[in-house]
Amino acid sequence: MKIEINKDSKVQIINITLPNDKKYEFEGYEVKDLLKGFQIENYVEFSSNDGVVIALALDEIMEDKNVYLVTKENGKDILPKGSYRLVISSDEYCRRWTKGIVSVDLY
């Protein structure tokens, strides 16, 4: 499904500090809030505009303050309009953080 953010969705400020003390401030949406009302059995796939696909288990997505689609870093737009960056706060080395997310598939 193409990502469409409901105008009533709450924009959040997300502060993340990595083990190397690097700090990020993002602005975006918690994925679990965006998926309310959808039928999801097992996992969700996030696809980027360069072909990268990241699959996350439903349990990981439903953890509080964990999985976000963001549009800003430190107050500045970080992506072209129409795409998002996937940020997973529990991923301390940012290996699954992915730019250019353009679609989400529910399984």
Secondary structure, 3 states (H helix, E strand, C coil): CECCCCCCCCCEEEEEECCCCCEEEEEEEEHHHHCCCCCCCCEEEEEECCCCEEEEEHHHHHCCCCEEEEEEECCEECCCCCCEEEEECCCCCCCCCEEEEEEEEEC
